[in-house]
């Protein structure tokens, strides 16, 4: 009994200390927020946009910024940034934009939307100056529309073409005596290739090369048009690796000059008539969002804007995932809200759970009967990301959106040899029937079990084809010919009928308003911002852990880690997921 009370009071004390710390944290946060100065723009302000800070689909509030001073930890969401750039065109207090482009962790379509918004901003006559020490190609695609593009004298542009490289684990699995036991439908459905092949299959090489060529052609054409250069010359400079220094880039017409950052700021000082570079009124996008009412909108009518970003998972999921149960509720809520006259769903996902995708497809189909449903594709809207939305009234994509990947796979690993021969662990048990313990990672599947699982994957694939056929008004055979797990760029997807129009989220919002016959409306966003308490008790801990791991591993290694985590959670479950994470170098 004494031991019981000892542990009881120890646990009680720990709980008390935790609650006390939480109270102090909330008090400190509330005080910091209360004392936070209101952002007031000054004349001759310059908007500051750093491409090195990831731009997510939806804005997220950082409740700890007031305490840590990290108010610029994240840019606002993409749609908000685009709206702000449009607003700044006619904002008399804004003289121009300083685009920092030393790195870029955003996807191709995100960069395309930013690029289009900057082109639109320049029509105001205000300046856009871009600068990076070493400018990667993805950043250059955004920067090339600026009035001036500068790099560090000892830096330059990474100008050498696009490449994709994949990692394969088959030999490692063989050495560990792990049999992945893979089932898939679609000859291009190469999500499982790293586990069943030692190199890319001919089908995967074909689709990857076509995809990469589409992206590269768009990149080259954009640079040629913006810089008034010959596209063949631009390709030749990359093929010959002719741009090795910043001076090479100037000579090739890619840069307007080489400067240190203080020299770039001196040019901005002259453009704004500031007394010194320290007196330039730089305003981050997060600060600008606090200073101006850029969203506008009026009236009682609403358009629901649902952001769906991340892997598609069963259940509610977390804030970085598309939880099937949670997003069904968002769609249903928008459908049943009489003030909501149209629904726009912004998808940035390579897919995931086939069941969750089917359930969200069902909810979107129900919503479509009551009001217009328009879908906007971001960087990626493939496999399950395509499945859930294929029955919408209209689908928008950008030329560099990666979509398609209509296919299914499932993995059921057999770890019997690994446990027995490598670890000395064996398994035994009893069962009431031959399939009671099926599937089991402790033994190989029987021939009949393998047939059952392949039949299940094939059945889901046929359902997927039917959903696309009904939604896109195409024959099933035609869908099958462009499916088979193959990925497409948005520019090709429109020619084969997978999307309706080329355009960004703003275009999708305009189309939804037109379909609903709305002149004035407000936007209601989902997911809603999570509560402060939830952020304090859950999301903050998760975010700190994720950010620490990402910083330690590096961006590419962390992405592989995320992919592996997804594989672990999807074992034995049918997946409508894009074949791989495309990292273009």
ZIQUIQUI-V629551 format. One record per backbone hydrogen bond with DSSP energy under -0.5 kcal/mol. CO is the residue of the C=O (numbers start at 1). NH is the residue of the N-H. E is the energy in kcal/mol with one decimal. If there is no record, write none. Layout:
co=<CO;CO>
nh=<NH;NH>
e=<E;E>
This chain:
co=<1;2;3;4;5;6;7;8;9;10;11;12;13;14;15;16;17;18;19;20;21;22;23;24;25;26;27;28;29;30;31;33;38;42;44;45;45;46;47;47;48;48;49;49;50;51;52;54;54;56;57;61;62;64;65;69;70;77;78;79;80;81;82;83;84;85;86;87;88;90;91;93;93;95;96;97;97;98;98;99;99;100;107;108;109;110;111;112;113;114;115;116;117;118;119;120;121;121;122;127;128;128;129;130;131;132;133;133;134;135;136;137;138;139;139;140;142;143;148;149;149;150;151;152;155;156;157;158;163;169;170;171;172;173;174;177;177;178;179;180;181;183;185;186;188;189;190;192;192;193;193;194;194;197;201;202;203;204;205;206;207;208;209;210;211;212;213;214;215;216;217;218;219;220;221;222;223;224;224;230;231;232;233;234;235;236;237;237;238;242;243;245;246;247;248;249;249;250;257;260;260;261;262;263;264;265;266;267;268;269;269;276;277;280;281;283;284;285;286;287;287;288;292;301;302;302;303;304;304;305;305;306;306;307;308;311;311;312;313;315;315;316;318;320;321;322;322;323;324;325;326;327;328;329;330;331;332;333;336;337;339;339;341;342;343;344;344;345;345;346;347;348;349;350;351;352;353;354;355;356;357;358;359;360;361;362;363;364;365;366;366;367;367;372;373;373;374;375;376;379;380;381;382;383;383;384;386;386;387;389;394;395;395;396;397;398;399;401;401;402;403;403;404;405;406;408;409;410;411;413;414;415;416;417;417;418;418;419;419;419;433;435;440;441;446;447;448;449;450;451;452;453;454;455;456;457;458;459;460;461;462;463;464;465;466;467;468;469;469;475;476;477;478;479;479;483;484;484;486;486;488;489;489;490;492;492;493;493;501;501;504;505;506;507;508;509;510;511;512;513;514;521;522;523;524;526;531;532;533;534;534;535;538;539;540;541;542;543;544;545;546;547;548;549;550;554;555;556;557;558;559;560;561;562;563;564;565;566;567;568;570;574;575;575;576;576;580;581;582;583>
nh=<5;6;7;8;9;10;11;12;13;14;15;16;17;18;19;20;21;22;23;24;25;26;27;28;29;30;31;32;33;34;35;36;40;45;281;95;96;283;49;98;50;285;51;100;53;105;54;56;75;78;79;63;65;68;69;71;73;81;82;83;84;85;86;87;88;89;89;90;91;92;94;45;95;127;47;99;129;49;100;101;131;51;111;112;113;114;115;116;117;118;119;120;121;122;123;123;124;126;125;97;147;148;99;150;101;152;152;156;136;158;140;141;142;142;143;144;145;146;130;256;257;132;259;155;246;135;159;160;585;173;174;175;176;178;177;179;418;180;414;412;412;410;408;189;190;192;193;195;196;196;197;169;170;170;205;206;207;208;209;210;211;212;213;214;215;216;217;218;219;220;221;222;223;224;225;226;227;228;229;234;235;236;237;238;239;240;242;243;241;244;159;249;250;251;252;254;255;253;151;263;264;265;266;267;268;269;270;271;272;273;274;279;280;282;46;48;288;289;290;290;291;292;294;522;341;342;524;306;344;307;526;308;346;309;348;313;322;353;324;325;326;323;321;311;323;313;324;327;328;329;330;331;332;333;334;335;336;337;338;340;302;341;372;304;374;306;346;347;376;308;378;310;382;578;312;576;357;358;359;360;361;362;363;364;365;366;367;368;369;369;370;370;371;343;393;394;345;396;347;402;349;404;385;386;387;388;389;390;390;392;375;500;501;377;503;401;491;403;490;381;405;488;383;407;485;185;575;183;572;415;179;419;420;421;422;422;423;423;424;425;436;438;443;415;450;451;452;453;454;455;456;457;458;459;460;461;462;463;464;465;466;467;468;469;470;471;472;473;474;479;480;481;482;482;483;486;188;189;405;406;403;492;493;494;495;496;498;499;397;503;508;509;510;511;512;513;514;515;516;518;517;298;303;525;305;307;535;536;537;538;539;540;542;543;544;545;546;547;548;549;550;551;552;553;554;558;559;560;561;562;563;564;565;566;567;568;569;570;570;571;573;354;409;577;352;384;582;583;584;165>
e=<-2.2;-2.0;-2.3;-2.6;-2.5;-1.6;-2.4;-2.3;-2.4;-2.2;-2.4;-2.2;-2.6;-2.4;-2.5;-2.5;-2.6;-2.4;-2.4;-2.4;-2.3;-2.5;-2.7;-2.8;-2.6;-2.9;-2.4;-2.3;-2.6;-2.5;-2.0;-0.8;-0.5;-0.8;-0.5;-3.1;-0.9;-2.9;-0.5;-3.4;-0.5;-0.9;-0.7;-2.6;-1.4;-1.0;-0.6;-0.7;-1.0;-2.4;-0.9;-0.7;-1.6;-2.6;-2.8;-1.4;-1.6;-2.6;-2.6;-2.3;-2.5;-2.4;-1.9;-2.4;-2.8;-0.8;-0.6;-1.3;-0.9;-0.8;-1.8;-3.0;-0.5;-1.1;-2.3;-0.6;-2.6;-2.2;-0.7;-0.6;-2.5;-2.7;-2.2;-2.0;-2.3;-2.1;-2.7;-2.5;-2.0;-2.4;-2.3;-2.1;-2.2;-2.2;-0.7;-0.9;-2.1;-0.5;-1.9;-2.0;-1.8;-1.4;-2.9;-2.6;-2.7;-1.0;-0.6;-2.0;-0.7;-2.5;-2.2;-1.8;-0.7;-0.7;-2.5;-2.5;-0.9;-2.4;-2.9;-3.0;-0.7;-1.3;-2.4;-2.2;-0.6;-2.9;-1.6;-0.7;-2.9;-2.6;-2.4;-2.3;-1.8;-2.9;-1.0;-0.5;-1.0;-0.6;-3.4;-1.0;-2.1;-2.6;-1.3;-1.5;-2.2;-0.6;-1.2;-1.7;-1.0;-0.7;-2.4;-3.4;-0.7;-0.8;-2.6;-2.2;-2.3;-2.5;-2.3;-2.4;-2.4;-2.7;-2.4;-2.2;-2.2;-2.6;-2.7;-2.0;-2.1;-2.9;-2.6;-2.2;-2.2;-2.7;-2.3;-2.5;-2.7;-0.8;-2.0;-1.9;-2.3;-2.3;-2.3;-1.5;-2.9;-2.4;-2.8;-0.6;-1.1;-1.1;-0.6;-1.6;-1.8;-2.5;-2.1;-2.2;-1.4;-1.3;-1.2;-0.7;-1.8;-2.5;-1.5;-1.6;-1.9;-2.6;-2.0;-1.9;-1.5;-0.9;-1.8;-1.3;-0.9;-1.7;-2.8;-2.7;-2.5;-1.9;-0.8;-0.6;-1.2;-1.6;-1.1;-2.3;-3.0;-0.8;-2.3;-0.6;-3.3;-0.6;-2.5;-0.6;-2.7;-0.6;-2.8;-0.6;-3.0;-2.6;-3.0;-1.6;-0.7;-0.6;-1.9;-0.5;-1.0;-2.1;-0.5;-2.8;-1.8;-1.4;-1.6;-2.3;-2.6;-2.8;-2.3;-2.2;-2.4;-0.8;-0.7;-1.1;-2.8;-0.7;-0.7;-2.4;-2.8;-2.9;-0.6;-0.7;-2.7;-3.4;-3.0;-2.1;-2.1;-4.0;-1.8;-3.0;-1.8;-2.3;-2.3;-2.1;-2.3;-2.2;-1.8;-2.4;-2.4;-2.0;-2.1;-2.2;-0.8;-0.7;-0.5;-1.4;-2.2;-2.6;-2.1;-1.1;-2.4;-3.0;-2.6;-2.5;-2.4;-0.8;-2.7;-1.1;-3.1;-2.3;-0.7;-1.1;-0.9;-2.0;-2.8;-2.2;-1.9;-2.8;-2.2;-1.8;-1.6;-0.6;-1.5;-2.7;-0.5;-2.8;-3.4;-1.3;-2.1;-2.7;-3.3;-2.5;-2.8;-0.7;-2.1;-2.8;-2.7;-2.7;-0.7;-1.5;-1.1;-0.6;-0.6;-3.5;-1.4;-1.5;-1.0;-3.5;-2.6;-2.0;-2.2;-2.4;-2.3;-2.4;-2.0;-2.1;-2.7;-2.3;-2.0;-2.2;-2.2;-2.0;-2.6;-2.6;-2.2;-2.6;-2.3;-2.8;-2.8;-2.5;-2.9;-0.7;-1.8;-2.3;-2.8;-1.6;-1.0;-0.8;-0.8;-2.3;-2.8;-0.6;-3.3;-0.6;-3.3;-0.6;-2.7;-1.7;-0.6;-1.2;-2.3;-1.0;-2.0;-0.6;-1.8;-2.5;-2.2;-2.3;-2.3;-2.2;-2.0;-2.6;-2.0;-3.1;-1.0;-0.5;-2.3;-0.6;-2.7;-2.9;-2.0;-2.6;-2.7;-2.4;-1.5;-2.6;-2.1;-3.3;-2.8;-2.1;-2.8;-2.9;-2.3;-2.2;-2.7;-2.3;-2.0;-2.5;-2.5;-2.3;-1.9;-1.8;-2.1;-2.4;-2.2;-2.3;-2.3;-2.1;-2.1;-2.3;-1.8;-1.0;-0.6;-0.9;-2.3;-2.0;-1.8;-0.8;-2.2;-2.5;-0.7;-0.7;-0.7;-0.6>
